[in-house]
């Protein structure tokens, strides 16, 4: 390796580390603000003349008098779990059907799914509220679960359809020759081999539902039903803003999706790579 290539490699590494530092700097600032008393960060979290780490901000956020985050976590889990399982189940079946069977208007259905992915939520906020109000599902968990399910089905269908396209069809044909029905082929042959795709779609859908604020803002307004993302802004005082409290609350909102990703990381990467092969 020539000296020129060595210097180029060194420069690229330094540049990459510099970009990474800039990217992670706000996260470090939030963390430092969350674990330190307010009087230590009032002039900036980067001042370390005094450094007294504490978890009081996290405890205060969990037990906040007007917007306890512990209740918000429970409410968000009530929404996120079924709103992840239901669309995943429906969309996996739909994606398999679209990828393996030929039927009239099949291409039109695929185009409709893709177009649905490009539809902004803000564009249909009013029709959503009117529809949910006519069904009596405003300010109910069921209404928000159904809404997230309907919103998740198109992209998961497209995601799973592309993943199924990467799988060889020969093992399914062999099972069909042995007398297996379509459902037996799916549950006994296909399903055990698509766990990476299921893990990837689950992590993405759960993260989306858990982090959602806009749809929850439309449908949920009772104080005891507010989700975790809706409670963080309520911790901001009128005359005083406790940035340590808000930072701790923000970290606790982020920590659940991060843990889900770390838990499914190995399968997540396989699933994301698999569906982009073809």
Secondary structure, DSSP 8 states (H G I E B T S, - for coil): --HHHHHHHHHHHHHHHHHHHHHHHHHHHHHHHHTB-HHHHTT-TT--SS--B-SHHHHHHHT-SSS-HHHHHHHHHHHHHHHHHHHHHHHHHHHHHHHH---TTHHHHHHHHHHHHT--GGGGHHHHHHHHHHHT-TT-HHHHHHHHHHHHHHHHHHHHHHHHHTS-SHHHHHHHHTT--HHHHIIIIIGGG-HHHHHHHHHHHHHHHHH--HHHHHH---GGG--HHHHHGGGS-SS---HHHHHHHHHHHHHHHHHHHHHTHHHHHHHHHHTT--
